[in-house]
Amino acid sequence: MAHQTNVSSDLIWELCRPNNAYLVKRKSGGGAQFSKDPLNLTNKHSRKYAGFVNSKAVGVLPAEKGGVTLITKKTKHQNRPAANRHEVTFAGNKSGPKVYKGIVNYTAKQNYRADIRQEAVARASAIRESSRPKQDTPEKKIRGAKAKKAAAVEES
C-alpha cells in the first residue's frame, strides 16, 4: 500500500515552481530554466521531470570505474528524505545493453513511471559514454606514390 502525503504533488509543484533549491535560471538563451535535482533525468525545469515533486521518481548518476547508479524514490517514506531513496549500482565492467536492460527491468518491476524509462536509459548511456577514456587519433597513413614522394622530400 502506497502511503499518501497530506499535500498533492500538483500543489507542491505550483508552490515550488518559481523558486526552489534545484532551479537554475539563465538570462542567456531566452531565459532558459534548468534543474540540478538528482532525480531529474533531463535537467529540464518541468513538472514531468521534477523528482522532488513526483512520488515515484528515477535518477541516474555516475558511479566509480565507469559504472552507473540508479536512484529510485520510495513511496513508503515520502516525509522522511533520508529514508525515501533506494540505490542500485551497475558496475562499469558490464556491457551497455545489460545495464540498460537492468534499468528498464528494475523500473518496470517496481511499477515506476513508464514515460521516463527511455530518458533513464539515455542518461545512463550518456554517463557511460562520458566516463570512457578518450583515445588518441591515429597518425594518418600516407597513400599513393606522389604523397610518399612528397613526404620523403619534406623529411629530408
Salt bridges, closest charged atoms under 4 A:
ASP10 OD1 - ARG47 NH2 2.90
GLU14 OE1 - ARG17 NH2 3.87
ASP115 OD2 - ARG113 NH2 3.24
GLU129 OE2 - ARG132 NH2 2.93
